[in-house]
């Protein structure tokens, strides 16, 4: 089964940015872990969700996410941050 995250990761270089929107429960965490485990994606991850909880924040940290937000402004900031970090590496 190919997830949306799998398909998107195949279309871009493995060091680009991945923004995950939770469309079903916490599936985004599972998708990101699978992509990392398969070696398909190793770049920065940003979680964009309508609901932030301490448990979700902890899980995002475990996956070394650049950040988690429910704010469009904060999302834009995180995307710029990811681009700057990528440009300096």
Secondary structure, 3 states (H helix, E strand, C coil): CCCHHHHHHHHCCCCCCEEEECCCCCHHHHHHHHHHHCCCCCCCEEEECCCCCHHHHHHHHHCCCCEEECCHHHHHHHHHHHHHHHHHC
